């Protein structure tokens, strides 16, 4: 569009209606082409998630068109630049808030007090993308939100750049953004007819770029040329299509992932604790009630340590539970688990996991009923829903549970002896049955004698002494807990090496969660109570803004489960509260000591994790989402005004040279941030082999400490950019360009 076409009509040049029509016809044509191209991109981008979010994407596009139109009107009518600047800031804020709401962000997170939670949620969603399959069907709502938000940013940017009043340069940039919104789904999705969609995209793109400039007489010729090009493209698709992608976007996504995820080995080893202990978040759990998050049941005691039972084929997850009619409904909930900074093959659940849904890979029942494994390795960003049964009985119910143990639970009253070929089965509590020995033993071998001659003779004597006079299994469990809480037992993450670790622990009292849990489970089995050790994570810290439990590597833990008739597996934790997984405010402990009601710190509503994010989430905290937009607009206006005043003040004071901050940012973005003590002179010496790059640092040093001087030149900037990209692989130049982009407004290219 020429400069004359955008100038106001001269008085008397034409009747007013004719002038309007001459100006509005091209603008209306361009606006229609812009809306059509953006709408096509919105529909295509919506297919990156499942179920598709066409309504959300189109709603976001309509909001963007309306806000940008209002901004254009204000720009023409604003008498003062400051007024237009404030309106522009308000428009950007409106687009941001509306985009977040449409993408599925709960409106309560838009309150300033919850911005940390909003940022961590968006970071979680970004971190999930490298491993996410598309269309995204996972359980993590933040991954879905980030995908939709990225599309809305492309659409809003394209509409802003492509508005009818914009110049040619911005029109090209708008075309790039809007084509990206349509092309990215085409690259990563493999369904439908790509050639046909490509032809449609070509027509819409040409219409946006040229339709308002074509004289009416040339329209048929242009339409024929576009149709010919589209047909040629359709015919060329089979030739150009290749089994190998032109761009390996999976590898690119992987290169953008964060630090290497941590892993855990859950079998007990009892040596010095070597789990990751960096305070790094490894899980996010959306649960109405806090609980211990289970990775594995350690059902087998092999004579030295508790181990996971090898998978022996699928078994019903309810095999060790009371009849379904006896299960209290408030002990069953659906939780959502999201991996963050961790790799595992275990599908983390809680208590007894009844079912897994929307997992990224096939969910396979593990060897112990109520635990599940993934058919492929789980990585950061993977998420799933788990239907779990977590008993929270009061002490009176545990005491009254009785001793009606099914015969199938005999394995949970069995221990191995250190020799490896001998096992001892202990009589059930209250049955009066003696211990019996099994394995490659002579007929009639006395199990009591074997125990007396084994390293566990002291443990067995302790179990018999604690059991003597205990009226119920629960009373015996309480006695065991009190014994392990005696002052001589102390938490120590570096216990001395021992040939028979648990026997040594019961003698000297030094150990961490594995020793405490392993010893308690051993004593319970010796007393005839079905028990096992369990491994996973303590509840973690409750994030009230996001209504999730944040679980870090410090929460990795081991505890004990004991089986009660009519209840199932109940949780007990003998580890001292000084343990990092249980200490202080870091852990919102929800498993109460025996006889006390558990503390429930989560969302009081049932099954909140089962609800899916909607395109425009309903208000949950009594704050209307779009009412919040108005409040944030006022806040944005004040902020914009403050920035304007600050900028004028800085300009009056001579400003501040940004060269040093830009250099630091460029080094950080390319992964070359030097140690904190590095000086500019030292950095200049490191670049001595490239004089122009060293001169860039010298110019920054001169402006920083020499009281002025010219900024780095375009040639020096190019030299430093080349050094930054050197050795970073095929994408090094792009990364360096992002880290140190050319400066606009220079006579020569920077």
Helices and strands as residue ranges (DSSP letters): G 4-6, H 16-46, H 54-77, H 81-103, G 107-110, G 112-114, H 115-129, H 141-161, H 168-188, H 194-210, G 211-213, G 216-218, H 219-240, H 249-255, E 281-286, E 293-298, E 300-301, E 306-307, G 324-326, G 329-331, E 332-339, E 344-347, E 349-350, E 352-357, E 363-365, E 372-378, E 383-389, H 395-399, G 407-413, E 414-416, E 422-425, E 436-439, H 447-453, H 457-467, H 473-484, E 490-491, H 501-508, E 510-511, H 513-526, E 531-537, E 541-543, E 548-552, G 553-555, E 556-564, E 568-572, G 584-586, G 608-610, H 625-652, H 659-669, H 680-686, H 691-705, H 714-725, H 732-739
